[in-house]
Amino acid sequence: MKDRLVTLVGGGGFIGRYVAQALLAAGARVRVAGRDPRDAWFLKPLGGLGQTQFVAADVTRSDTIMRAIAGADHVVNLVGSFTGDLRRIHVDGARAVAEAAAKAGAVSLVHISAIGADAGASSRYASTKGEAEAAVRAAFPAATILRPATVFGREDQFINRFAGLIAALPIVPVLRAGVRFQPVFVGDVATAVVAALGAPATFGGRTYELGGPDVLTMAELHRWIAREIGRDRALPALPDIAGQALASLGFLPGAPITMDQWKLLQHDTVVAPDAEGLAALGVTPTPLAAVAPAWLVRYRRAGRFAAIAKA
């Protein structure tokens, strides 16, 4: 990847920042495209002089995407959302990126989708993710599609959200306590992206599901977090009828869960038994316990000065 120009559409986001760092370490030139380039300026010091570029682009405006991708050797589409016009963002946006990559003559395209992507899904998020994959394949058949499970890392909105609740409240009801997750470390996702970009003859035109080595139920995950941050909490399973009622209020500002997210929680987020995954991309998955304690320390009573007795 040395000296190759890679456009990261949505590169200033959670996963994007790790992909950018992995590419910079590999010697690539990185062009970060986002609605407000200033949101990604924290990446500036991570590369050499002139190694990182920033450009304004919006996946709902194909003309801006064309400009952002022009001249790029490789392209990664990292854009995703749980809110807003998901058809414009996921489907039309993914199509615009793939068409622009094809027109620019890009060597490879990696599209970040999600486990559970299915055009026939009841969830709007999952169905538009599924439609997006078809749109990408139609415009750029050699694209590599990566479907991560729930992604965790220092800046995530998953592990940190639960840890914040467990640290703050004496009782934390657990939604969908039995649903299973296979969380994947954001650094492993970034490594997989770089591997796919660098070997399109091997990985192009294929779909990979990315999951970590741990498979946990929602209840098990809550208990693990509570132990890790040294909080003895009541973690009762919330009945589904109560969870659905809570989700029905998801349209209200500050609601903890939307109805679409509730629909997603009706299914496990785990790698399919017959799917190719991180191992096929040459990546060894990182356990949650190997990295999460380094940042979960801030949720302990005395922060990093606390002594935690591991269960």
Phi and psi in degrees as GROMACS dihedral restraints (atoms count N, CA, C in turn):
[ dihedral_restraints ]
;  ai    aj    ak    al  type     phi  dphi    fc
    3     4     5     6     1   -58.6    20    10
    4     5     6     7     1   128.1    20    10
    6     7     8     9     1    68.7    20    10
    7     8     9    10     1     2.4    20    10
    9    10    11    12     1   -78.3    20    10
   10    11    12    13     1   145.3    20    10
   12    13    14    15     1   -94.0    20    10
   13    14    15    16     1   122.8    20    10
   15    16    17    18     1  -119.2    20    10
   16    17    18    19     1   123.6    20    10
   18    19    20    21     1   -93.6    20    10
   19    20    21    22     1   124.3    20    10
   21    22    23    24     1  -105.2    20    10
   22    23    24    25     1   104.9    20    10
   24    25    26    27     1   -81.2    20    10
   25    26    27    28     1   116.0    20    10
   27    28    29    30     1    83.0    20    10
   28    29    30    31     1    27.1    20    10
   30    31    32    33     1   -72.2    20    10
   31    32    33    34     1   -10.0    20    10
   33    34    35    36     1   -89.8    20    10
   34    35    36    37     1     1.3    20    10
   36    37    38    39     1   -82.8    20    10
   37    38    39    40     1  -172.8    20    10
   39    40    41    42     1   -57.4    20    10
   40    41    42    43     1   -56.4    20    10
   42    43    44    45     1   -71.1    20    10
   43    44    45    46     1   -37.6    20    10
   45    46    47    48     1   -57.9    20    10
   46    47    48    49     1   -39.0    20    10
   48    49    50    51     1   -64.1    20    10
   49    50    51    52     1   -33.2    20    10
   51    52    53    54     1   -77.0    20    10
   52    53    54    55     1   -37.3    20    10
   54    55    56    57     1   -63.3    20    10
   55    56    57    58     1   -43.3    20    10
   57    58    59    60     1   -59.2    20    10
   58    59    60    61     1   -45.8    20    10
   60    61    62    63     1   -63.3    20    10
   61    62    63    64     1   -39.8    20    10
   63    64    65    66     1   -65.8    20    10
   64    65    66    67     1   -39.7    20    10
   66    67    68    69     1   -69.1    20    10
   67    68    69    70     1   -41.6    20    10
   69    70    71    72     1   -61.5    20    10
   70    71    72    73     1   -40.7    20    10
   72    73    74    75     1   -64.7    20    10
   73    74    75    76     1   -27.8    20    10
   75    76    77    78     1   -85.3    20    10
   76    77    78    79     1    -0.8    20    10
   78    79    80    81     1    90.5    20    10
   79    80    81    82     1     7.4    20    10
   81    82    83    84     1   -76.7    20    10
   82    83    84    85     1   158.2    20    10
   84    85    86    87     1   -93.2    20    10
   85    86    87    88     1   133.3    20    10
   87    88    89    90     1  -118.6    20    10
   88    89    90    91     1   127.0    20    10
   90    91    92    93     1  -109.6    20    10
   91    92    93    94     1   112.0    20    10
   93    94    95    96     1   -93.8    20    10
   94    95    96    97     1   118.8    20    10
   96    97    98    99     1  -110.3    20    10
   97    98    99   100     1   126.1    20    10
   99   100   101   102     1  -158.0    20    10
  100   101   102   103     1   169.0    20    10
  102   103   104   105     1   -62.2    20    10
  103   104   105   106     1   -37.4    20    10
  105   106   107   108     1  -129.1    20    10
  106   107   108   109     1   101.7    20    10
  108   109   110   111     1   -55.1    20    10
  109   110   111   112     1   -26.2    20    10
  111   112   113   114     1   -63.0    20    10
  112   113   114   115     1   -25.1    20    10
  114   115   116   117     1   -66.4    20    10
  115   116   117   118     1   -17.6    20    10
  117   118   119   120     1  -109.6    20    10
  118   119   120   121     1     6.8    20    10
  120   121   122   123     1   -64.4    20    10
  121   122   123   124     1   -16.9    20    10
  123   124   125   126     1   -62.5    20    10
  124   125   126   127     1   -16.2    20    10
  126   127   128   129     1   -79.8    20    10
  127   128   129   130     1   -15.3    20    10
  129   130   131   132     1   -51.9    20    10
  130   131   132   133     1   -49.2    20    10
  132   133   134   135     1   -72.0    20    10
  133   134   135   136     1    -7.1    20    10
  135   136   137   138     1   -84.0    20    10
  136   137   138   139     1   -14.4    20    10
  138   139   140   141     1  -118.3    20    10
  139   140   141   142     1   174.5    20    10
  141   142   143   144     1   -77.3    20    10
  142   143   144   145     1   176.9    20    10
  144   145   146   147     1   -59.4    20    10
  145   146   147   148     1   121.2    20    10
  147   148   149   150     1    78.4    20    10
  148   149   150   151     1     3.2    20    10
  150   151   152   153     1   -78.6    20    10
  151   152   153   154     1   -23.4    20    10
  153   154   155   156     1  -118.8    20    10
  154   155   156   157     1   131.8    20    10
  156   157   158   159     1  -118.9    20    10
  157   158   159   160     1   155.8    20    10
  159   160   161   162     1  -132.5    20    10
  160   161   162   163     1   134.5    20    10
  162   163   164   165     1  -142.9    20    10
  163   164   165   166     1   142.7    20    10
  165   166   167   168     1   -78.8    20    10
  166   167   168   169     1   130.1    20    10
  168   169   170   171     1  -157.7    20    10
  169   170   171   172     1   148.6    20    10
  171   172   173   174     1  -136.9    20    10
  172   173   174   175     1   123.8    20    10
  174   175   176   177     1   -63.9    20    10
  175   176   177   178     1   -16.7    20    10
  177   178   179   180     1   -84.9    20    10
  178   179   180   181     1    -1.0    20    10
  180   181   182   183     1  -127.0    20    10
  181   182   183   184     1    98.4    20    10
  183   184   185   186     1   -61.7    20    10
  184   185   186   187     1   -28.1    20    10
  186   187   188   189     1   -64.9    20    10
  187   188   189   190     1   -37.0    20    10
  189   190   191   192     1   -71.2    20    10
  190   191   192   193     1   -32.1    20    10
  192   193   194   195     1   -69.0    20    10
  193   194   195   196     1   -40.6    20    10
  195   196   197   198     1   -58.5    20    10
  196   197   198   199     1   -44.0    20    10
  198   199   200   201     1   -66.9    20    10
  199   200   201   202     1   -38.8    20    10
  201   202   203   204     1   -68.3    20    10
  202   203   204   205     1   -30.0    20    10
  204   205   206   207     1   -96.0    20    10
  205   206   207   208     1   -17.2    20    10
  207   208   209   210     1   -52.2    20    10
  208   209   210   211     1   127.1    20    10
  210   211   212   213     1    83.7    20    10
  211   212   213   214     1    -2.1    20    10
  213   214   215   216     1   -77.4    20    10
  214   215   216   217     1   141.2    20    10
  216   217   218   219     1   -81.0    20    10
  217   218   219   220     1   -33.9    20    10
  219   220   221   222     1  -139.6    20    10
  220   221   222   223     1   154.1    20    10
  222   223   224   225     1  -137.7    20    10
  223   224   225   226     1   140.5    20    10
  225   226   227   228     1  -128.2    20    10
  226   227   228   229     1   128.7    20    10
  228   229   230   231     1  -102.5    20    10
  229   230   231   232     1   112.5    20    10
  231   232   233   234     1  -110.3    20    10
  232   233   234   235     1     5.7    20    10
  234   235   236   237     1   -75.5    20    10
  235   236   237   238     1   132.9    20    10
  237   238   239   240     1  -161.0    20    10
  238   239   240   241     1   154.0    20    10
  240   241   242   243     1  -154.8    20    10
  241   242   243   244     1   152.6    20    10
  243   244   245   246     1  -100.1    20    10
  244   245   246   247     1    -8.2    20    10
  246   247   248   249     1  -130.2    20    10
  247   248   249   250     1   168.3    20    10
  249   250   251   252     1    88.2    20    10
  250   251   252   253     1  -165.5    20    10
  252   253   254   255     1   -80.9    20    10
  253   254   255   256     1    90.8    20    10
  255   256   257   258     1   -66.6    20    10
  256   257   258   259     1   -27.8    20    10
  258   259   260   261     1   -66.5    20    10
  259   260   261   262     1   -43.9    20    10
  261   262   263   264     1   -66.4    20    10
  262   263   264   265     1   -41.1    20    10
  264   265   266   267     1   -74.2    20    10
  265   266   267   268     1   -52.5    20    10
  267   268   269   270     1   -80.5    20    10
  268   269   270   271     1   -52.1    20    10
  270   271   272   273     1   -82.5    20    10
  271   272   273   274     1   -60.3    20    10
  273   274   275   276     1   -63.4    20    10
  274   275   276   277     1   -37.6    20    10
  276   277   278   279     1   -64.9    20    10
  277   278   279   280     1   -46.1    20    10
  279   280   281   282     1   -63.3    20    10
  280   281   282   283     1   -38.9    20    10
  282   283   284   285     1   -63.3    20    10
  283   284   285   286     1   -42.5    20    10
  285   286   287   288     1   -62.5    20    10
  286   287   288   289     1   -41.2    20    10
  288   289   290   291     1   -65.1    20    10
  289   290   291   292     1   -46.3    20    10
  291   292   293   294     1   -65.3    20    10
  292   293   294   295     1   -41.3    20    10
  294   295   296   297     1   -65.9    20    10
  295   296   297   298     1   -39.6    20    10
  297   298   299   300     1   -66.8    20    10
  298   299   300   301     1   -39.1    20    10
  300   301   302   303     1   -64.0    20    10
  301   302   303   304     1   -41.6    20    10
  303   304   305   306     1   -65.0    20    10
  304   305   306   307     1   -43.1    20    10
  306   307   308   309     1   -66.0    20    10
  307   308   309   310     1   -34.4    20    10
  309   310   311   312     1   -77.8    20    10
  310   311   312   313     1    -8.5    20    10
  312   313   314   315     1    74.5    20    10
  313   314   315   316     1    29.3    20    10
  315   316   317   318     1   -60.9    20    10
  316   317   318   319     1   142.4    20    10
  318   319   320   321     1   -70.5    20    10
  319   320   321   322     1   -38.8    20    10
  321   322   323   324     1  -147.7    20    10
  322   323   324   325     1   155.5    20    10
  324   325   326   327     1  -135.2    20    10
  325   326   327   328     1   129.2    20    10
  327   328   329   330     1  -113.5    20    10
  328   329   330   331     1   126.4    20    10
  330   331   332   333     1  -111.9    20    10
  331   332   333   334     1   123.9    20    10
  333   334   335   336     1   -88.5    20    10
  334   335   336   337     1   114.9    20    10
  336   337   338   339     1  -108.8    20    10
  337   338   339   340     1  -137.5    20    10
  339   340   341   342     1  -162.0    20    10
  340   341   342   343     1   146.0    20    10
  342   343   344   345     1   -59.4    20    10
  343   344   345   346     1   135.9    20    10
  345   346   347   348     1    97.1    20    10
  346   347   348   349     1    -5.3    20    10
  348   349   350   351     1   -58.7    20    10
  349   350   351   352     1   124.6    20    10
  351   352   353   354     1  -162.9    20    10
  352   353   354   355     1   117.9    20    10
  354   355   356   357     1   -58.5    20    10
  355   356   357   358     1   -22.5    20    10
  357   358   359   360     1   -96.7    20    10
  358   359   360   361     1     7.1    20    10
  360   361   362   363     1   -68.9    20    10
  361   362   363   364     1   153.3    20    10
  363   364   365   366     1   -75.4    20    10
  364   365   366   367     1   -28.6    20    10
  366   367   368   369     1   -73.8    20    10
  367   368   369   370     1   134.5    20    10
  369   370   371   372     1   -63.4    20    10
  370   371   372   373     1   -39.3    20    10
  372   373   374   375     1   -60.6    20    10
  373   374   375   376     1   -51.6    20    10
  375   376   377   378     1   -66.7    20    10
  376   377   378   379     1   -38.5    20    10
  378   379   380   381     1   -69.1    20    10
  379   380   381   382     1   -41.0    20    10
  381   382   383   384     1   -71.6    20    10
  382   383   384   385     1   -31.3    20    10
  384   385   386   387     1   -63.3    20    10
  385   386   387   388     1   -39.8    20    10
  387   388   389   390     1   -65.7    20    10
  388   389   390   391     1   -43.6    20    10
  390   391   392   393     1   -63.9    20    10
  391   392   393   394     1   -35.4    20    10
  393   394   395   396     1   -62.4    20    10
  394   395   396   397     1   -40.2    20    10
  396   397   398   399     1   -60.7    20    10
  397   398   399   400     1   -41.9    20    10
  399   400   401   402     1   -64.6    20    10
  400   401   402   403     1   -39.9    20    10
  402   403   404   405     1   -64.1    20    10
  403   404   405   406     1   -40.0    20    10
  405   406   407   408     1   -65.5    20    10
  406   407   408   409     1   -45.4    20    10
  408   409   410   411     1   -61.1    20    10
  409   410   411   412     1   -37.9    20    10
  411   412   413   414     1   -67.0    20    10
  412   413   414   415     1   -37.7    20    10
  414   415   416   417     1   -88.2    20    10
  415   416   417   418     1   -30.9    20    10
  417   418   419   420     1  -142.6    20    10
  418   419   420   421     1    80.2    20    10
  420   421   422   423     1   -56.2    20    10
  421   422   423   424     1   -27.7    20    10
  423   424   425   426     1   -87.4    20    10
  424   425   426   427     1     9.1    20    10
  426   427   428   429     1   -64.0    20    10
  427   428   429   430     1   148.2    20    10
  429   430   431   432     1   -98.5    20    10
  430   431   432   433     1   125.4    20    10
  432   433   434   435     1  -104.3    20    10
  433   434   435   436     1   124.5    20    10
  435   436   437   438     1  -110.7    20    10
  436   437   438   439     1   128.2    20    10
  438   439   440   441     1  -113.5    20    10
  439   440   441   442     1    92.0    20    10
  441   442   443   444     1   -73.5    20    10
  442   443   444   445     1   150.0    20    10
  444   445   446   447     1   -74.8    20    10
  445   446   447   448     1  -165.5    20    10
  447   448   449   450     1   -60.2    20    10
  448   449   450   451     1   124.6    20    10
  450   451   452   453     1   -94.1    20    10
  451   452   453   454     1   131.6    20    10
  453   454   455   456     1  -118.5    20    10
  454   455   456   457     1   153.8    20    10
  456   457   458   459     1   175.7    20    10
  457   458   459   460     1   176.2    20    10
  459   460   461   462     1   -53.2    20    10
  460   461   462   463     1   -36.6    20    10
  462   463   464   465     1  -100.9    20    10
  463   464   465   466     1    11.2    20    10
  465   466   467   468     1   -67.6    20    10
  466   467   468   469     1   164.8    20    10
  468   469   470   471     1  -111.7    20    10
  469   470   471   472     1    24.6    20    10
  471   472   473   474     1  -116.4    20    10
  472   473   474   475     1   -73.7    20    10
  474   475   476   477     1   -59.7    20    10
  475   476   477   478     1   -43.6    20    10
  477   478   479   480     1   -63.6    20    10
  478   479   480   481     1   -36.1    20    10
  480   481   482   483     1   -63.9    20    10
  481   482   483   484     1   -47.0    20    10
  483   484   485   486     1   -66.6    20    10
  484   485   486   487     1   -39.6    20    10
  486   487   488   489     1   -62.8    20    10
  487   488   489   490     1   -39.2    20    10
  489   490   491   492     1   -63.4    20    10
  490   491   492   493     1   -41.2    20    10
  492   493   494   495     1   -67.0    20    10
  493   494   495   496     1   -43.7    20    10
  495   496   497   498     1   -66.1    20    10
  496   497   498   499     1   -35.0    20    10
  498   499   500   501     1   -69.7    20    10
  499   500   501   502     1   -30.5    20    10
  501   502   503   504     1   -94.6    20    10
  502   503   504   505     1   -27.7    20    10
  504   505   506   507     1  -117.5    20    10
  505   506   507   508     1   143.3    20    10
  507   508   509   510     1   -74.1    20    10
  508   509   510   511     1   -27.0    20    10
  510   511   512   513     1  -129.0    20    10
  511   512   513   514     1   127.6    20    10
  513   514   515   516     1  -125.6    20    10
  514   515   516   517     1    99.6    20    10
  516   517   518   519     1   -62.9    20    10
  517   518   519   520     1   139.2    20    10
  519   520   521   522     1  -105.2    20    10
  520   521   522   523     1   116.5    20    10
  522   523   524   525     1   -72.5    20    10
  523   524   525   526     1   136.3    20    10
  525   526   527   528     1    46.9    20    10
  526   527   528   529     1    59.1    20    10
  528   529   530   531     1   -57.4    20    10
  529   530   531   532     1   -29.1    20    10
  531   532   533   534     1   -93.1    20    10
  532   533   534   535     1    -7.6    20    10
  534   535   536   537     1   -69.3    20    10
  535   536   537   538     1   142.4    20    10
  537   538   539   540     1  -102.0    20    10
  538   539   540   541     1   145.0    20    10
  540   541   542   543     1  -126.6    20    10
  541   542   543   544     1   153.8    20    10
  543   544   545   546     1  -130.6    20    10
  544   545   546   547     1    69.5    20    10
  546   547   548   549     1   -58.4    20    10
  547   548   549   550     1   139.6    20    10
  549   550   551   552     1  -118.1    20    10
  550   551   552   553     1   136.9    20    10
  552   553   554   555     1   -71.0    20    10
  553   554   555   556     1   134.0    20    10
  555   556   557   558     1   -59.3    20    10
  556   557   558   559     1   -33.1    20    10
  558   559   560   561     1   -64.8    20    10
  559   560   561   562     1   -34.2    20    10
  561   562   563   564     1   -70.1    20    10
  562   563   564   565     1   -37.3    20    10
  564   565   566   567     1   -62.0    20    10
  565   566   567   568     1   -43.6    20    10
  567   568   569   570     1   -61.7    20    10
  568   569   570   571     1   -43.1    20    10
  570   571   572   573     1   -62.5    20    10
  571   572   573   574     1   -39.2    20    10
  573   574   575   576     1   -64.2    20    10
  574   575   576   577     1   -40.4    20    10
  576   577   578   579     1   -60.2    20    10
  577   578   579   580     1   -47.6    20    10
  579   580   581   582     1   -63.1    20    10
  580   581   582   583     1   -40.3    20    10
  582   583   584   585     1   -62.0    20    10
  583   584   585   586     1   -44.2    20    10
  585   586   587   588     1   -66.5    20    10
  586   587   588   589     1   -40.3    20    10
  588   589   590   591     1   -62.6    20    10
  589   590   591   592     1   -39.9    20    10
  591   592   593   594     1   -78.9    20    10
  592   593   594   595     1   -12.8    20    10
  594   595   596   597     1  -137.7    20    10
  595   596   597   598     1    64.2    20    10
  597   598   599   600     1   -62.6    20    10
  598   599   600   601     1   -27.2    20    10
  600   601   602   603     1   -66.2    20    10
  601   602   603   604     1   -28.2    20    10
  603   604   605   606     1   -90.6    20    10
  604   605   606   607     1   -43.7    20    10
  606   607   608   609     1  -106.2    20    10
  607   608   609   610     1   -11.9    20    10
  609   610   611   612     1   -66.2    20    10
  610   611   612   613     1   145.0    20    10
  612   613   614   615     1    78.3    20    10
  613   614   615   616     1     9.5    20    10
  615   616   617   618     1  -122.2    20    10
  616   617   618   619     1   162.9    20    10
  618   619   620   621     1  -120.9    20    10
  619   620   621   622     1   134.0    20    10
  621   622   623   624     1  -125.8    20    10
  622   623   624   625     1   139.4    20    10
  624   625   626   627     1  -105.4    20    10
  625   626   627   628     1   125.7    20    10
  627   628   629   630     1  -107.8    20    10
  628   629   630   631     1   116.0    20    10
  630   631   632   633     1  -137.3    20    10
  631   632   633   634     1   154.5    20    10
  633   634   635   636     1   -82.5    20    10
  634   635   636   637     1  -174.8    20    10
  636   637   638   639     1   -80.6    20    10
  637   638   639   640     1   -11.8    20    10
  639   640   641   642     1  -102.6    20    10
  640   641   642   643     1   132.9    20    10
  642   643   644   645     1  -118.2    20    10
  643   644   645   646     1   117.8    20    10
  645   646   647   648     1  -129.7    20    10
  646   647   648   649     1   144.8    20    10
  648   649   650   651     1   -76.8    20    10
  649   650   651   652     1   164.9    20    10
  651   652   653   654     1   -58.1    20    10
  652   653   654   655     1   -40.7    20    10
  654   655   656   657     1   -65.1    20    10
  655   656   657   658     1   -43.5    20    10
  657   658   659   660     1   -63.0    20    10
  658   659   660   661     1   -38.8    20    10
  660   661   662   663     1   -63.0    20    10
  661   662   663   664     1   -45.4    20    10
  663   664   665   666     1   -60.5    20    10
  664   665   666   667     1   -42.2    20    10
  666   667   668   669     1   -66.9    20    10
  667   668   669   670     1   -38.2    20    10
  669   670   671   672     1   -63.9    20    10
  670   671   672   673     1   -44.1    20    10
  672   673   674   675     1   -62.5    20    10
  673   674   675   676     1   -45.0    20    10
  675   676   677   678     1   -59.2    20    10
  676   677   678   679     1   -43.5    20    10
  678   679   680   681     1   -64.5    20    10
  679   680   681   682     1   -42.1    20    10
  681   682   683   684     1   -64.8    20    10
  682   683   684   685     1   -34.1    20    10
  684   685   686   687     1   -99.6    20    10
  685   686   687   688     1     7.8    20    10
  687   688   689   690     1    68.8    20    10
  688   689   690   691     1    37.7    20    10
  690   691   692   693     1  -116.3    20    10
  691   692   693   694     1   121.7    20    10
  693   694   695   696     1   -89.7    20    10
  694   695   696   697     1   100.7    20    10
  696   697   698   699     1  -124.0    20    10
  697   698   699   700     1   151.3    20    10
  699   700   701   702     1   -80.8    20    10
  700   701   702   703     1   126.2    20    10
  702   703   704   705     1  -126.9    20    10
  703   704   705   706     1    66.7    20    10
  705   706   707   708     1   -71.8    20    10
  706   707   708   709     1   145.6    20    10
  708   709   710   711     1   -72.9    20    10
  709   710   711   712     1   129.1    20    10
  711   712   713   714     1   -82.9    20    10
  712   713   714   715     1   125.8    20    10
  714   715   716   717     1   -56.8    20    10
  715   716   717   718     1   146.3    20    10
  717   718   719   720     1   -59.2    20    10
  718   719   720   721     1   -34.9    20    10
  720   721   722   723     1   -63.8    20    10
  721   722   723   724     1   -34.9    20    10
  723   724   725   726     1   -74.2    20    10
  724   725   726   727     1   -38.7    20    10
  726   727   728   729     1   -63.7    20    10
  727   728   729   730     1   -41.3    20    10
  729   730   731   732     1   -66.6    20    10
  730   731   732   733     1   -38.5    20    10
  732   733   734   735     1   -62.7    20    10
  733   734   735   736     1   -40.4    20    10
  735   736   737   738     1   -63.4    20    10
  736   737   738   739     1   -42.4    20    10
  738   739   740   741     1   -66.0    20    10
  739   740   741   742     1   -29.5    20    10
  741   742   743   744     1   -65.6    20    10
  742   743   744   745     1   -16.7    20    10
  744   745   746   747     1   -97.7    20    10
  745   746   747   748     1    12.7    20    10
  747   748   749   750     1   -64.8    20    10
  748   749   750   751     1   -14.2    20    10
  750   751   752   753     1   -77.0    20    10
  751   752   753   754     1   -11.5    20    10
  753   754   755   756     1   -80.7    20    10
  754   755   756   757     1   146.2    20    10
  756   757   758   759     1   -58.4    20    10
  757   758   759   760     1   133.0    20    10
  759   760   761   762     1    80.0    20    10
  760   761   762   763     1     6.3    20    10
  762   763   764   765     1   -62.8    20    10
  763   764   765   766     1   140.3    20    10
  765   766   767   768     1   -72.1    20    10
  766   767   768   769     1   -22.4    20    10
  768   769   770   771     1  -155.2    20    10
  769   770   771   772     1   144.7    20    10
  771   772   773   774     1   -98.7    20    10
  772   773   774   775     1   166.8    20    10
  774   775   776   777     1   -64.5    20    10
  775   776   777   778     1   -34.7    20    10
  777   778   779   780     1   -67.0    20    10
  778   779   780   781     1   -39.0    20    10
  780   781   782   783     1   -67.3    20    10
  781   782   783   784     1   -35.1    20    10
  783   784   785   786     1   -61.0    20    10
  784   785   786   787     1   -41.1    20    10
  786   787   788   789     1   -62.7    20    10
  787   788   789   790     1   -39.1    20    10
  789   790   791   792     1   -62.2    20    10
  790   791   792   793     1   -35.8    20    10
  792   793   794   795     1   -73.5    20    10
  793   794   795   796     1    -3.1    20    10
  795   796   797   798     1   -79.6    20    10
  796   797   798   799     1    -6.1    20    10
  798   799   800   801     1  -129.7    20    10
  799   800   801   802     1   145.5    20    10
  801   802   803   804     1   -64.7    20    10
  802   803   804   805     1   146.3    20    10
  804   805   806   807     1  -109.0    20    10
  805   806   807   808     1    75.4    20    10
  807   808   809   810     1  -133.0    20    10
  808   809   810   811     1   157.0    20    10
  810   811   812   813     1   -67.3    20    10
  811   812   813   814     1   134.1    20    10
  813   814   815   816     1   -64.4    20    10
  814   815   816   817     1   146.4    20    10
  816   817   818   819     1   -57.1    20    10
  817   818   819   820     1   -32.0    20    10
  819   820   821   822     1  -100.0    20    10
  820   821   822   823     1     8.1    20    10
  822   823   824   825     1   -85.8    20    10
  823   824   825   826     1   146.6    20    10
  825   826   827   828     1   -79.1    20    10
  826   827   828   829     1   145.1    20    10
  828   829   830   831     1  -136.4    20    10
  829   830   831   832     1  -146.6    20    10
  831   832   833   834     1   -59.5    20    10
  832   833   834   835     1   -39.5    20    10
  834   835   836   837     1   -59.6    20    10
  835   836   837   838     1   -38.8    20    10
  837   838   839   840     1   -64.8    20    10
  838   839   840   841     1   -24.3    20    10
  840   841   842   843     1   -94.7    20    10
  841   842   843   844     1     5.5    20    10
  843   844   845   846     1    79.4    20    10
  844   845   846   847     1    23.5    20    10
  846   847   848   849     1  -113.6    20    10
  847   848   849   850     1   129.4    20    10
  849   850   851   852     1   -88.9    20    10
  850   851   852   853     1   118.7    20    10
  852   853   854   855     1   -65.8    20    10
  853   854   855   856     1   143.3    20    10
  855   856   857   858     1   -95.7    20    10
  856   857   858   859     1   126.4    20    10
  858   859   860   861     1   -66.8    20    10
  859   860   861   862     1   149.5    20    10
  861   862   863   864     1   -55.6    20    10
  862   863   864   865     1   -43.4    20    10
  864   865   866   867     1   -69.1    20    10
  865   866   867   868     1   -14.5    20    10
  867   868   869   870     1   -79.9    20    10
  868   869   870   871     1   -23.1    20    10
  870   871   872   873     1  -129.3    20    10
  871   872   873   874     1   -33.1    20    10
  873   874   875   876     1   -61.3    20    10
  874   875   876   877     1   -36.8    20    10
  876   877   878   879     1   -58.2    20    10
  877   878   879   880     1   -25.7    20    10
  879   880   881   882     1   -63.0    20    10
  880   881   882   883     1   -30.1    20    10
  882   883   884   885     1  -109.2    20    10
  883   884   885   886     1   -21.1    20    10
  885   886   887   888     1   -67.9    20    10
  886   887   888   889     1   -14.5    20    10
  888   889   890   891     1   -53.6    20    10
  889   890   891   892     1   -29.9    20    10
  891   892   893   894     1   -69.8    20    10
  892   893   894   895     1   -12.6    20    10
  894   895   896   897     1   -92.9    20    10
  895   896   897   898     1    -0.7    20    10
  897   898   899   900     1   -75.5    20    10
  898   899   900   901     1   159.5    20    10
  900   901   902   903     1   -58.0    20    10
  901   902   903   904     1   -41.8    20    10
  903   904   905   906     1  -112.2    20    10
  904   905   906   907     1    26.9    20    10
  906   907   908   909     1    59.6    20    10
  907   908   909   910     1  -139.6    20    10
  909   910   911   912     1   -75.0    20    10
  910   911   912   913     1    -3.5    20    10
  912   913   914   915     1   -91.9    20    10
  913   914   915   916     1    -3.2    20    10
  915   916   917   918     1   -75.6    20    10
  916   917   918   919     1   147.3    20    10
  918   919   920   921     1   -98.8    20    10
  919   920   921   922     1   117.3    20    10
  921   922   923   924     1  -106.3    20    10
  922   923   924   925     1   126.3    20    10
  924   925   926   927     1   -89.0    20    10
  925   926   927   928     1   114.1    20    10
  927   928   929   930     1   -77.4    20    10
  928   929   930   931     1   135.1    20    10
